[in-house]
Structures are given as C-alpha cells and as structure tokens.
Amino acid sequence: MPRAVCFGPVGDGAGAAGEVGADLPVACGRAAPRGYCSVMSSLADFLAEPRTVIVAGVKGDGRPHLSPNWFFWDGERFFISTTRDRAKYKIFSRDPRVELIVDDSTGHRYARVSGMVEILEDVPGNLAMNRAIREKHGMAVGADEELAASLIADNRVLLAVTPVKPAGEWSVLGVEA
C-alpha cells in the first residue's frame, strides 16, 4: 500500500490524515496541514508517469544550461529526444556529464540523478525508444516509416543517460527507490 508522507510542521488538524491521503497511513504519524502530505510511490512507478525531466549540462563558458524534456526510463537508462540544432546536442557532444531532476510539481516528489550521456544518432535503430517517449506522453505515433521520416526531417537524436550510481543511491524525496 502506498504511504502518505508529511512535509513541514504539524498543523492544527485542519488537514488531518483522513483528509489528505484518505485511507493511507501518515508516515510521520501526525496530522499535517493541507498540501503538506504526498503519496509515496515506487521509483519505477514515478518514472513511468508522464512528466518532464530537467536536463542540466555545462555550457562552453561554464554556465549551466537547463531545459525541460519528455523522457522514457527503461530501467537502466533515461532516453531524451532532442535535435542537432539545440544547445544540448552541442553541450553533450563536448562534455557527457549530466544532472537530471524528475519532479512532481503537485506533490513534492522528485528524483535527482547524475549521469553520463551517449548521443544516439541512428534514427532507424532507435525507433522503439522514440516511440516510447511519445506514447508515454500521449502523442499519437504512426507506423515506423512515418515516425522515422518525421524524426529525420526534424534532425532528431536521442540522449541516452546512464546513471553513475544505482537507483538506490539517487537523491529522492517522496518516492521509494
């Protein structure tokens, strides 16, 4: 059963455990103000939900570059679609180090991951991952030939991010690794 997790100070009972998370036990054992509880989910379930990942790399001048992106997690790597004309392509061609944040803006849950990027430029060889990203986020996807033609026309590549630590060592909040 998922657990409700309290964040912040104990309230006056206005947001009692029965109100937030209904039949879910409260991890801290106390009532919390409305909006301060979040349902604990598994990391795999959290990453399978349609949400964005913030991708952070280092520009040539040393400043950080961050961008939100759709992604697909296959249990070993994050796959992120981008194009050759975007800053990410140039950044990760030069320096494969990356930081990722997958968050839930409504429930104060997140996973932060350090990783290394491999740029996958073979569109036909990576159709399954491109399809998975789009389907996860509710996009209609046509036949393989149509998808490949669209990806090639858009000049798309995949960033395959391999975490540098196992999932149990990622920085997470509100999800069970």
Short mmCIF file of the C-alpha atoms (twelve columns), coordinates in Angstrom:
data_MODEL
# 
_entry.id   MODEL 
# 
loop_
_atom_site.group_PDB 
_atom_site.id 
_atom_site.type_symbol 
_atom_site.label_atom_id 
_atom_site.label_alt_id 
_atom_site.label_comp_id 
_atom_site.label_asym_id 
_atom_site.label_seq_id 
_atom_site.Cartn_x 
_atom_site.Cartn_y 
_atom_site.Cartn_z 
_atom_site.pdbx_PDB_model_num 
ATOM 1   C CA . MET A 1   0.000  0.000  0.000   1 
ATOM 2   C CA . PRO A 2   1.367  3.479  -0.817  1 
ATOM 3   C CA . ARG A 3   2.255  5.646  2.173   1 
ATOM 4   C CA . ALA A 4   1.442  9.311  2.767   1 
ATOM 5   C CA . VAL A 5   4.475  11.330 3.773   1 
ATOM 6   C CA . CYS A 6   4.263  14.573 5.748   1 
ATOM 7   C CA . PHE A 7   6.424  17.587 4.951   1 
ATOM 8   C CA . GLY A 8   6.736  20.658 7.134   1 
ATOM 9   C CA . PRO A 9   5.384  21.483 10.567  1 
ATOM 10  C CA . VAL A 10  2.452  19.784 12.263  1 
ATOM 11  C CA . GLY A 11  -0.748 21.752 11.738  1 
ATOM 12  C CA . ASP A 12  -3.868 22.422 13.754  1 
ATOM 13  C CA . GLY A 13  -5.626 19.316 12.473  1 
ATOM 14  C CA . ALA A 14  -7.360 21.134 9.601   1 
ATOM 15  C CA . GLY A 15  -5.589 18.855 7.159   1 
ATOM 16  C CA . ALA A 16  -5.875 15.667 9.228   1 
ATOM 17  C CA . ALA A 17  -4.531 12.420 7.873   1 
ATOM 18  C CA . GLY A 18  -8.026 11.250 6.974   1 
ATOM 19  C CA . GLU A 19  -8.448 14.302 4.739   1 
ATOM 20  C CA . VAL A 20  -5.165 14.114 2.822   1 
ATOM 21  C CA . GLY A 21  -4.493 10.624 1.553   1 
ATOM 22  C CA . ALA A 22  -7.809 9.301  2.933   1 
ATOM 23  C CA . ASP A 23  -7.143 5.677  3.959   1 
ATOM 24  C CA . LEU A 24  -3.378 5.970  3.659   1 
ATOM 25  C CA . PRO A 25  -1.288 5.845  6.827   1 
ATOM 26  C CA . VAL A 26  0.696  9.003  7.582   1 
ATOM 27  C CA . ALA A 27  4.416  8.228  7.718   1 
ATOM 28  C CA . CYS A 28  5.192  10.721 10.466  1 
ATOM 29  C CA . GLY A 29  2.144  9.632  12.463  1 
ATOM 30  C CA . ARG A 30  0.802  13.180 12.838  1 
ATOM 31  C CA . ALA A 31  -1.736 15.338 11.096  1 
ATOM 32  C CA . ALA A 32  -0.209 17.781 8.635   1 
ATOM 33  C CA . PRO A 33  -1.583 20.973 7.087   1 
ATOM 34  C CA . ARG A 34  -3.390 20.651 3.769   1 
ATOM 35  C CA . GLY A 35  -0.901 20.286 0.934   1 
ATOM 36  C CA . TYR A 36  1.899  19.015 3.131   1 
ATOM 37  C CA . CYS A 37  1.332  15.301 2.507   1 
ATOM 38  C CA . SER A 38  2.335  13.347 -0.554  1 
ATOM 39  C CA . VAL A 39  1.606  9.772  -1.527  1 
ATOM 40  C CA . MET A 40  4.759  7.679  -1.549  1 
ATOM 41  C CA . SER A 41  5.162  5.645  -4.753  1 
ATOM 42  C CA . SER A 42  7.841  3.365  -6.082  1 
ATOM 43  C CA . LEU A 43  10.590 4.965  -8.129  1 
ATOM 44  C CA . ALA A 44  9.664  2.821  -11.142 1 
ATOM 45  C CA . ASP A 45  6.018  3.955  -10.965 1 
ATOM 46  C CA . PHE A 46  7.082  7.583  -10.505 1 
ATOM 47  C CA . LEU A 47  9.366  7.478  -13.570 1 
ATOM 48  C CA . ALA A 48  6.665  5.747  -15.645 1 
ATOM 49  C CA . GLU A 49  4.229  8.640  -15.130 1 
ATOM 50  C CA . PRO A 50  4.067  11.240 -17.920 1 
ATOM 51  C CA . ARG A 51  6.208  14.091 -16.606 1 
ATOM 52  C CA . THR A 52  9.218  16.100 -17.691 1 
ATOM 53  C CA . VAL A 53  12.844 15.789 -16.720 1 
ATOM 54  C CA . ILE A 54  15.030 18.863 -16.249 1 
ATOM 55  C CA . VAL A 55  18.294 18.201 -18.090 1 
ATOM 56  C CA . ALA A 56  21.326 20.159 -16.900 1 
ATOM 57  C CA . GLY A 57  24.663 20.405 -18.667 1 
ATOM 58  C CA . VAL A 58  27.552 22.867 -18.685 1 
ATOM 59  C CA . LYS A 59  27.902 25.407 -21.491 1 
ATOM 60  C CA . GLY A 60  31.304 26.104 -23.008 1 
ATOM 61  C CA . ASP A 61  31.616 29.285 -20.916 1 
ATOM 62  C CA . GLY A 62  30.971 27.337 -17.693 1 
ATOM 63  C CA . ARG A 63  27.399 28.464 -17.094 1 
ATOM 64  C CA . PRO A 64  24.726 25.821 -16.529 1 
ATOM 65  C CA . HIS A 65  22.167 25.042 -19.213 1 
ATOM 66  C CA . LEU A 66  18.830 23.596 -18.100 1 
ATOM 67  C CA . SER A 67  15.864 22.508 -20.184 1 
ATOM 68  C CA . PRO A 68  12.655 20.543 -19.586 1 
ATOM 69  C CA . ASN A 69  12.189 17.463 -21.755 1 
ATOM 70  C CA . TRP A 70  9.976  14.438 -22.194 1 
ATOM 71  C CA . PHE A 71  11.765 11.184 -21.376 1 
ATOM 72  C CA . PHE A 72  11.447 7.424  -21.157 1 
ATOM 73  C CA . TRP A 73  13.164 5.309  -18.471 1 
ATOM 74  C CA . ASP A 74  13.778 1.683  -19.483 1 
ATOM 75  C CA . GLY A 75  15.072 0.572  -16.081 1 
ATOM 76  C CA . GLU A 76  18.707 1.205  -16.987 1 
ATOM 77  C CA . ARG A 77  18.874 4.466  -18.936 1 
ATOM 78  C CA . PHE A 78  16.885 7.636  -19.499 1 
ATOM 79  C CA . PHE A 79  16.125 8.395  -23.152 1 
ATOM 80  C CA . ILE A 80  15.570 12.030 -24.116 1 
ATOM 81  C CA . SER A 81  14.849 13.274 -27.615 1 
ATOM 82  C CA . THR A 82  16.468 16.452 -28.880 1 
ATOM 83  C CA . THR A 83  17.650 17.921 -32.173 1 
ATOM 84  C CA . ARG A 84  21.118 18.613 -33.528 1 
ATOM 85  C CA . ASP A 85  20.470 22.370 -33.545 1 
ATOM 86  C CA . ARG A 86  19.689 22.603 -29.813 1 
ATOM 87  C CA . ALA A 87  22.224 23.596 -27.166 1 
ATOM 88  C CA . LYS A 88  22.009 20.142 -25.513 1 
ATOM 89  C CA . TYR A 89  23.447 18.460 -28.584 1 
ATOM 90  C CA . LYS A 90  26.478 20.755 -28.626 1 
ATOM 91  C CA . ILE A 91  26.930 20.574 -24.843 1 
ATOM 92  C CA . PHE A 92  26.804 16.785 -24.582 1 
ATOM 93  C CA . SER A 93  28.943 16.300 -27.702 1 
ATOM 94  C CA . ARG A 94  31.656 18.166 -25.809 1 
ATOM 95  C CA . ASP A 95  31.021 17.026 -22.217 1 
ATOM 96  C CA . PRO A 96  28.846 13.978 -21.453 1 
ATOM 97  C CA . ARG A 97  28.266 14.798 -17.766 1 
ATOM 98  C CA . VAL A 98  24.613 15.492 -16.933 1 
ATOM 99  C CA . GLU A 99  22.334 16.134 -13.989 1 
ATOM 100 C CA . LEU A 100 18.652 15.215 -14.186 1 
ATOM 101 C CA . ILE A 101 15.713 16.178 -11.994 1 
ATOM 102 C CA . VAL A 102 12.382 14.430 -12.443 1 
ATOM 103 C CA . ASP A 103 9.850  16.188 -10.264 1 
ATOM 104 C CA . ASP A 104 6.191  16.310 -9.386  1 
ATOM 105 C CA . SER A 105 5.112  19.923 -9.034  1 
ATOM 106 C CA . THR A 106 1.867  18.918 -7.314  1 
ATOM 107 C CA . GLY A 107 3.132  16.518 -4.677  1 
ATOM 108 C CA . HIS A 108 6.673  17.490 -3.673  1 
ATOM 109 C CA . ARG A 109 8.260  14.316 -5.030  1 
ATOM 110 C CA . TYR A 110 11.456 14.148 -7.038  1 
ATOM 111 C CA . ALA A 111 14.413 12.070 -8.136  1 
ATOM 112 C CA . ARG A 112 17.808 13.664 -8.855  1 
ATOM 113 C CA . VAL A 113 20.254 11.668 -10.939 1 
ATOM 114 C CA . SER A 114 23.843 12.255 -12.048 1 
ATOM 115 C CA . GLY A 115 24.765 10.522 -15.279 1 
ATOM 116 C CA . MET A 116 26.735 10.278 -18.468 1 
ATOM 117 C CA . VAL A 117 25.217 10.987 -21.897 1 
ATOM 118 C CA . GLU A 118 25.691 8.927  -25.019 1 
ATOM 119 C CA . ILE A 119 24.274 10.568 -28.163 1 
ATOM 120 C CA . LEU A 120 22.422 8.043  -30.324 1 
ATOM 121 C CA . GLU A 121 22.169 9.308  -33.892 1 
ATOM 122 C CA . ASP A 122 20.859 6.168  -35.631 1 
ATOM 123 C CA . VAL A 123 17.163 7.008  -36.081 1 
ATOM 124 C CA . PRO A 124 16.025 3.650  -37.538 1 
ATOM 125 C CA . GLY A 125 17.926 1.769  -34.825 1 
ATOM 126 C CA . ASN A 126 16.272 3.758  -32.047 1 
ATOM 127 C CA . LEU A 127 12.652 3.921  -33.203 1 
ATOM 128 C CA . ALA A 128 11.441 1.904  -30.205 1 
ATOM 129 C CA . MET A 129 12.747 4.464  -27.695 1 
ATOM 130 C CA . ASN A 130 11.489 7.432  -29.726 1 
ATOM 131 C CA . ARG A 131 8.078  5.745  -29.903 1 
ATOM 132 C CA . ALA A 132 8.130  5.021  -26.147 1 
ATOM 133 C CA . ILE A 133 8.818  8.682  -25.300 1 
ATOM 134 C CA . ARG A 134 5.938  9.904  -27.455 1 
ATOM 135 C CA . GLU A 135 3.443  7.244  -26.343 1 
ATOM 136 C CA . LYS A 136 4.266  7.813  -22.659 1 
ATOM 137 C CA . HIS A 137 3.303  11.461 -23.091 1 
ATOM 138 C CA . GLY A 138 0.096  10.759 -25.019 1 
ATOM 139 C CA . MET A 139 1.294  11.605 -28.519 1 
ATOM 140 C CA . ALA A 140 -0.186 9.697  -31.434 1 
ATOM 141 C CA . VAL A 141 2.557  7.783  -33.235 1 
ATOM 142 C CA . GLY A 142 2.222  6.434  -36.757 1 
ATOM 143 C CA . ALA A 143 3.857  3.496  -38.464 1 
ATOM 144 C CA . ASP A 144 7.643  3.021  -38.204 1 
ATOM 145 C CA . GLU A 145 8.303  4.508  -41.658 1 
ATOM 146 C CA . GLU A 146 6.244  7.602  -40.858 1 
ATOM 147 C CA . LEU A 147 7.904  8.034  -37.446 1 
ATOM 148 C CA . ALA A 148 11.415 7.602  -38.893 1 
ATOM 149 C CA . ALA A 149 10.730 10.127 -41.664 1 
ATOM 150 C CA . SER A 150 9.445  12.652 -39.112 1 
ATOM 151 C CA . LEU A 151 12.448 12.179 -36.796 1 
ATOM 152 C CA . ILE A 152 14.916 12.512 -39.677 1 
ATOM 153 C CA . ALA A 153 13.136 15.622 -41.004 1 
ATOM 154 C CA . ASP A 154 13.331 17.170 -37.517 1 
ATOM 155 C CA . ASN A 155 17.061 16.297 -37.302 1 
ATOM 156 C CA . ARG A 156 16.419 14.348 -34.073 1 
ATOM 157 C CA . VAL A 157 18.839 12.356 -31.942 1 
ATOM 158 C CA . LEU A 158 18.423 10.575 -28.623 1 
ATOM 159 C CA . LEU A 159 20.343 11.326 -25.470 1 
ATOM 160 C CA . ALA A 160 20.837 8.050  -23.608 1 
ATOM 161 C CA . VAL A 161 21.669 8.872  -19.990 1 
ATOM 162 C CA . THR A 162 23.284 6.183  -17.882 1 
ATOM 163 C CA . PRO A 163 23.132 6.982  -14.147 1 
ATOM 164 C CA . VAL A 164 26.530 6.922  -12.426 1 
ATOM 165 C CA . LYS A 165 25.005 5.339  -9.290  1 
ATOM 166 C CA . PRO A 166 22.381 2.643  -8.809  1 
ATOM 167 C CA . ALA A 167 18.811 3.865  -8.236  1 
ATOM 168 C CA . GLY A 168 19.047 3.093  -4.518  1 
ATOM 169 C CA . GLU A 169 21.714 5.803  -4.219  1 
ATOM 170 C CA . TRP A 170 19.868 8.560  -6.126  1 
ATOM 171 C CA . SER A 171 18.660 11.614 -4.249  1 
ATOM 172 C CA . VAL A 172 14.877 11.088 -3.965  1 
ATOM 173 C CA . LEU A 173 12.026 12.574 -1.988  1 
ATOM 174 C CA . GLY A 174 8.502  11.151 -1.780  1 
ATOM 175 C CA . VAL A 175 9.397  8.025  -3.781  1 
ATOM 176 C CA . GLU A 176 10.825 4.724  -2.638  1 
ATOM 177 C CA . ALA A 177 13.978 3.776  -4.542  1 
# 
